[in-house]
Amino acid sequence: MLFAFQAFPLGQKMGQKINLFMSPLVDTLQTPSRWWQEFNLWFMERKRLQSENLQLKKMVQRQAAASQEIRALRAENTQLRNLLGLKDIPGYRWQTAKVLGRSPDKMSQRLMLLTQNKAQPDDVVASSEGLVGLVDTIRKQRAVVRTILDASLAVPVTLPGSGLAALVRGQGEGLQVEFVPWKNAPAVNQVLVTSGAGGVFPAGIAVAHITHVRKVPGSVFADIDAVPVAHWRRDAWLSVASLRKP
């Protein structure tokens, strides 16, 4: 009827006034619809941005994990290459072994290794830096190792270029150098190596780094503290040496 009324001149004049009157009402009625459309657009855009952000986070995490794995593989590769140098020591058959676990007992300081070939009790264990200890027990390809920090293990050592003969014994967290006369005591920061005495340890492997040297009143021997040269707590691979049978 409104459209028919607007066909007449009077209706046209009235229609203009009606349109002016109705425009705010129509606009008010349309406003919720526009708000709803804008809200839907905002919600969809927000959801899209959240999805993209989540994908970027996952990508960054994957890249970080891949980078960490590459660094670990490079470190292990470096360790394995360095361990190959130990094979130059004659009279021993060397093999690499993966570290499976470490004892929480500070006085025993034992390790669990996974060997490629079956090891034997009293096989020598070393890192690329120096002596680690001896194989204690074997079960299949798993070897329990007594490290040089174990108080039950004594290692015959010497100072390169000297006639010094001494023993290095574990003290749980450090090492004690025994039977060294005060007049022949090594200096702080010098390194003791295996002497080869006793036929268990091959000669020439670094063992202990001297940290303190003290004169004992009333004794001819010096009181000497040391630390291991090898840092096996951080190594993922070690090397096991079996004495070759004639």
C-alpha positions as CSV (number, residue, x, y, z in Angstrom):
1,M,0.0,0.0,0.0
2,L,2.9,2.3,0.8
3,F,4.3,1.8,-2.7
4,A,0.9,2.4,-4.3
5,F,0.3,5.5,-2.3
6,Q,3.6,6.9,-3.4
7,A,2.5,6.7,-7.0
8,F,0.4,9.8,-6.6
9,P,1.9,13.3,-6.3
10,L,0.7,13.7,-2.8
11,G,2.0,10.2,-2.0
12,Q,5.4,11.1,-3.4
13,K,5.6,14.2,-1.2
14,M,4.5,12.2,1.8
15,G,6.8,9.3,0.8
16,Q,9.8,11.5,1.0
17,K,8.9,12.5,4.5
18,I,8.1,8.9,5.4
19,N,11.5,7.8,4.1
20,L,13.2,10.5,6.1
21,F,11.3,9.4,9.1
22,M,11.8,5.6,8.5
23,S,15.6,5.8,7.6
24,P,16.8,6.0,11.2
25,L,14.4,3.1,12.1
26,V,15.6,1.0,9.2
27,D,19.2,1.8,10.0
28,T,18.6,0.8,13.6
29,L,17.0,-2.4,12.6
30,Q,20.0,-3.2,10.2
31,T,22.7,-2.3,12.8
32,P,22.5,-5.7,14.7
33,S,22.8,-7.5,11.5
34,R,25.9,-5.5,10.5
35,W,27.4,-6.0,14.0
36,W,26.8,-9.7,13.7
37,Q,28.5,-9.9,10.3
38,E,31.5,-7.9,11.6
39,F,31.7,-10.0,14.7
40,N,31.7,-13.2,12.5
41,L,34.4,-11.7,10.3
42,W,36.5,-10.7,13.4
43,F,36.0,-14.2,15.0
44,M,37.0,-16.0,11.8
45,E,40.0,-13.8,11.3
46,R,41.0,-14.3,15.0
47,K,40.6,-18.1,14.6
48,R,42.7,-18.0,11.4
49,L,45.5,-16.1,13.1
50,Q,45.4,-18.4,16.1
51,S,45.7,-21.4,13.8
52,E,48.6,-19.8,11.9
53,N,50.3,-18.9,15.2
54,L,50.0,-22.5,16.5
55,Q,51.4,-23.8,13.3
56,L,54.4,-21.4,13.5
57,K,55.0,-22.5,17.2
58,K,55.0,-26.1,16.1
59,M,57.4,-25.4,13.3
60,V,59.7,-23.5,15.6
61,Q,59.6,-26.4,18.1
62,R,60.4,-28.9,15.4
63,Q,63.3,-26.8,14.1
64,A,64.6,-26.4,17.7
65,A,64.4,-30.2,18.3
66,A,66.1,-30.9,15.0
67,S,68.9,-28.4,15.7
68,Q,69.4,-30.0,19.2
69,E,69.5,-33.5,17.7
70,I,72.0,-32.3,15.1
71,R,74.2,-30.8,17.8
72,A,74.0,-34.0,19.8
73,L,74.9,-36.1,16.8
74,R,77.9,-33.8,15.9
75,A,79.1,-34.1,19.5
76,E,78.8,-37.9,19.5
77,N,80.5,-38.0,16.1
78,T,83.4,-35.9,17.5
79,Q,83.6,-38.2,20.5
80,L,83.7,-41.3,18.3
81,R,86.5,-39.8,16.1
82,N,88.5,-38.9,19.1
83,L,88.1,-42.4,20.6
84,L,89.6,-43.9,17.5
85,G,92.9,-42.5,18.5
86,L,93.1,-44.9,21.5
87,K,93.3,-47.8,19.0
88,D,97.0,-46.8,18.4
89,I,97.9,-48.3,21.8
90,P,99.4,-51.7,20.9
91,G,98.5,-54.9,22.6
92,Y,94.9,-54.1,23.2
93,R,91.7,-54.5,21.2
94,W,89.5,-51.4,21.4
95,Q,85.7,-51.0,20.9
96,T,83.3,-48.1,21.4
97,A,80.6,-48.5,24.1
98,K,77.5,-46.3,24.7
99,V,76.9,-45.0,28.2
100,L,73.5,-46.3,29.5
101,G,73.6,-45.0,33.0
102,R,75.5,-43.6,36.0
103,S,75.4,-44.7,39.6
104,P,74.0,-42.1,42.1
105,D,76.4,-43.4,44.8
106,K,79.2,-40.8,45.1
107,M,81.6,-43.4,46.6
108,S,81.2,-46.0,44.0
109,Q,80.9,-43.8,40.9
110,R,79.9,-46.7,38.6
111,L,78.8,-46.7,35.0
112,M,76.7,-49.0,32.8
113,L,77.8,-49.4,29.3
114,L,76.4,-51.1,26.2
115,T,79.3,-52.8,24.3
116,Q,79.3,-53.8,20.7
117,N,81.2,-57.0,21.4
118,K,81.2,-58.8,24.7
119,A,83.7,-57.3,27.1
120,Q,85.6,-59.0,29.9
121,P,86.1,-58.2,33.6
122,D,89.1,-55.9,34.1
123,D,88.9,-54.6,30.6
124,V,90.1,-50.9,30.5
125,V,87.6,-48.1,30.0
126,A,88.8,-44.7,28.7
127,S,87.5,-41.6,27.1
128,S,89.3,-39.5,24.5
129,E,90.6,-37.4,27.4
130,G,91.9,-40.1,29.7
131,L,91.4,-43.1,31.9
132,V,87.8,-43.8,33.2
133,G,88.1,-47.2,35.0
134,L,87.8,-51.0,34.7
135,V,85.0,-53.3,33.7
136,D,83.7,-54.9,36.9
137,T,80.9,-57.3,35.8
138,I,79.4,-58.3,32.5
139,R,75.9,-59.5,31.6
140,K,75.5,-60.1,27.9
141,Q,76.6,-56.9,26.2
142,R,76.1,-54.7,29.3
143,A,79.2,-53.8,31.3
144,V,79.3,-52.4,34.8
145,V,82.4,-50.2,35.2
146,R,84.3,-49.2,38.3
147,T,85.6,-45.7,37.7
148,I,88.9,-44.4,39.0
149,L,86.8,-42.4,41.6
150,D,85.9,-45.8,43.2
151,A,87.9,-46.3,46.5
152,S,88.5,-49.9,45.6
153,L,90.5,-49.1,42.5
154,A,94.2,-48.2,42.6
155,V,96.0,-47.1,39.3
156,P,99.8,-47.3,39.0
157,V,100.9,-43.9,37.6
158,T,104.0,-41.9,36.7
159,L,105.0,-38.4,35.7
160,P,106.2,-38.4,32.1
161,G,109.9,-37.8,31.9
162,S,110.6,-38.8,35.5
163,G,111.2,-41.9,37.5
164,L,108.2,-41.3,39.7
165,A,106.1,-44.4,40.6
166,A,102.9,-43.8,42.6
167,L,99.3,-45.0,43.0
168,V,96.1,-43.0,42.3
169,R,93.1,-44.1,44.4
170,G,89.5,-42.9,44.3
171,Q,88.0,-40.8,47.0
172,G,84.4,-40.6,45.8
173,E,84.6,-37.1,44.4
174,G,88.3,-36.8,43.9
175,L,91.6,-38.7,43.8
176,Q,94.4,-39.2,46.2
177,V,98.0,-39.8,45.0
178,E,99.8,-42.2,47.3
179,F,103.4,-43.1,48.1
180,V,105.0,-40.0,46.6
181,P,108.1,-38.8,48.5
182,W,108.0,-35.1,49.3
183,K,111.2,-34.4,47.4
184,N,109.8,-36.0,44.2
185,A,106.3,-34.6,44.5
186,P,104.8,-33.3,41.2
187,A,103.7,-29.7,41.0
188,V,100.2,-28.4,40.9
189,N,98.6,-28.7,37.4
190,Q,100.9,-31.5,36.3
191,V,99.3,-34.6,34.8
192,L,100.0,-38.2,35.9
193,V,99.6,-41.0,33.3
194,T,99.4,-44.8,33.6
195,S,102.8,-46.3,34.1
196,G,101.9,-49.8,32.7
197,A,103.1,-51.4,36.0
198,G,101.0,-54.5,36.9
199,G,100.0,-55.2,33.3
200,V,96.4,-54.1,33.8
201,F,96.4,-50.6,32.4
202,P,98.3,-49.7,29.2
203,A,101.0,-47.2,29.7
204,G,100.6,-43.6,28.6
205,I,96.9,-42.8,29.3
206,A,96.3,-39.6,31.2
207,V,94.8,-40.2,34.6
208,A,95.0,-37.4,37.2
209,H,95.4,-33.7,37.2
210,I,97.2,-32.5,40.4
211,T,95.3,-29.9,42.4
212,H,97.0,-29.7,45.8
213,V,100.4,-30.7,47.2
214,R,101.1,-30.5,50.9
215,K,104.0,-31.6,53.1
216,V,103.0,-33.9,55.9
217,P,104.9,-33.2,59.2
218,G,106.9,-36.2,60.3
219,S,106.5,-38.1,57.1
220,V,108.6,-38.5,54.0
221,F,105.5,-38.7,51.8
222,A,103.5,-35.8,50.4
223,D,99.8,-35.4,50.7
224,I,98.6,-35.0,47.1
225,D,95.0,-34.4,45.8
226,A,94.0,-34.7,42.2
227,V,91.0,-34.8,39.9
228,P,90.4,-37.1,36.9
229,V,91.5,-35.8,33.5
230,A,88.6,-37.5,31.8
231,H,85.1,-36.0,32.2
232,W,83.0,-39.1,31.5
233,R,79.9,-37.7,33.2
234,R,79.2,-35.7,30.1
235,D,80.3,-38.3,27.5
236,A,77.7,-40.4,25.6
237,W,80.4,-42.8,24.3
238,L,83.5,-44.4,25.9
239,S,86.1,-46.9,24.7
240,V,86.7,-50.4,26.1
241,A,90.1,-52.1,25.7
242,S,90.6,-55.8,26.0
243,L,94.1,-57.2,26.3
244,R,95.0,-59.2,23.2
245,K,95.8,-62.8,23.9
246,P,99.1,-64.1,22.5
